[in-house]
Amino acid sequence: MSLHRNSSPARTSLVALFLVVSSGCGLMSGPSEYEKFKQRESTFEGLISNAGGSARKEGKSMYGFHMVGWMIDLSGATLSEKLISEMIEVAQNDPVFDLNLSNTSITDEQLAELDAGNVLQKTVILNLSQTPITDAGLDSLSNFYCLMSLNLKGSKATQEGARRMGEKKIANPQTPAPFKTQPKLEI
């Protein structure tokens, strides 16, 4: 039976195809892009949790801008290259606003990897207390624009290294005007 008396078989097939596709049946299979994205986020949160930390997404408003980004607390966690790689991967979609790496064994090289992978780009709060980070690690950073709070208490980095890091941020033309200040420092 045709849909209309004068419908051609081609038109009827086209209508049927439209109904199948629009109902989500038949031609489309597997998870949607959104479902894949949410699964990657869930996997990332699980990886952080398995390492002994926590990660959550949260909205932040700063200087008239509202964004959603990650709050990652890895205090005391075991850092692996896989974890560093996953942080770099997740930062490609959403910024990391708060990164707590206190009491970890993060190295100057791993910190440089996070910087090169844009993890620190929009980080506002960075906690590197009780870590082996040195002035050389701070000097290697160049891809951060929003850092407002830096905790280096108990690390091997010095106040002079932190000052140089802040000067680099201030001088960077990509740093937004409201962020062209030295980070609040705990040392």
N, C-alpha and C positions, 0 to 999 in steps of 0.2 A: 504494500500500500504506500503510495507516495504522499508527501506532505501537502502538496497542492495538485490539482488536476493537471496543470500544465508544467509541473516540475520535471526537469530533466534528471536522469540518473546521476549525472555529475553534480548537479546542485544538491540533490538529496545526500550524496556521499559527503559533500563539503559540509553540509549542515550536521550530519552525523559525526564527522571528524571534529567539528567545533564543539559539539556537546561532550564528546569523550575527553578532549583536551581541557575544556573549561571545568569539567567535573573532577579533574585530577586523576582520572582513571586511565589505564592503558599505557599511553606513551610516556608519561612522566614516572620515573621510579627513583627510589633512594631519597635521602634527606635533601631538603632545600638548602640553599646557600646560608640562610639565616640559621637553620638547624646545625649546619656544619660549624658555623661561627660560634654558636653557643656551646657546642660540644668541645671545641678547642679551648674555650674559656674554662669550662668545667675540668677538662684534663689538666690545664695549667694550674688551677686552684688545687687539684689533687696532688700534683707534683710538688707544689710548694708545701702543702700539708704533710706529705710523706717525708719531706726534708726536715720537718720540725717547725715550719713557719705557717704564716697565714697570708692570704691575698684576697682582696675584695675590690670591687669597682664602686666608685662613689663620685657624685657630682661635686664640683668645686666652682665657686664664683670668685674671680680675682680681677680687680680693676675693670669691671664691666664685662668680662668674658665669662661665659659658663661652659665648662667642659666636663666630660666624664673620663675618669682615669683610674689607675690602679693605686692602691695602698698596699705595699708589700712589706711584711715584717718577717725577716729571716733571722732575727736575733737568736744567736746560739745555734743556728742550723748548720748542717753540713752542706757546703757549696760544692757542686760538681760542675764539670764542663757542660753536661746536659742541662743543668739548671740555668747556667749562664746563657746558653744558647736559647733556651725556652723564654727567658726574660727578654732577650733581644727580639725573638719572634713575636711575642705578645705586644711589645712596644711599637711594632710596625702599625698596629691598628689603633691602640689606645695609649696615651701617655702614662708614664709612671710619675705620680705626684709626690709620693712619700716612699722612701726606700730606706729601711732599717736593716743594716748589715752588721750591727754591733755584735761583738763576741763571736765573730766568724773568722775563718782563716783566709778571708779574701786577700788576694795578692795585688800588687801594683799592676801586674799584667792583666788580671781579671777585671780590675776597675777600668783599665784602658779599653778592654773589650766591650764593656757595658757602654762606655762613652762612644766608641766607634759605632756601636749598634744602635745609637739614638735612645738608649734607655734613660740617660741622664738629661736629655734635651729639655724636658719640662718638669724635671724633678725640683720641687720647692724645698723639701726637707730631706736631707741626707745624713744618716747616722752611721759613722764609721768608727765609733768608740770601741775601745778594747780590741782593735784589729792591728795587723802588722803593716798597715798602709804607711808609706813614707812620703816625704816631700816630692820624691821622684814620681810617685803615683799621682799626686795632685798636679804636678807640673805637666804631666802627659795629657791631662784633660783639656779639651777644646770645644766640645760639642754640648755645652750646657748654657742655658740662658735665663733660667728662672730661679736658681738656687737662692733661697732666703735664709736658710738655717743649716748650719754644718756643725756636726758634733764629732770632734776628734779626740775627746778625752780618753787617755790611756792608749792612744795609738802612737806610732813612731813619727807621725807628721808634726810639724812645728807651726807656731803662730805665723812665722815668716812665710812658710809654704802656703798656708791658708790665705794670707794677704795677697800673695802673688796670684793665686787662683782667682780671688775676688777681682783683682785688677784686670785680669784677662777677661773675665765676664763683663766687666764694665766697659772695656775697650771694644768688645765684640759688636760690630754693627747690627748683628741679628738679635742682640739682647733688647727686648722691649724697654722703652723709657722707664716705666715704673720699677723695673728690676735692676736698674743701673746703680746698685748700691752693693757695698760689701755684705756678704752673708753674716747673719748673727752667728757668732762663733762660740762654741764650748770647747775648751781645751784644758 
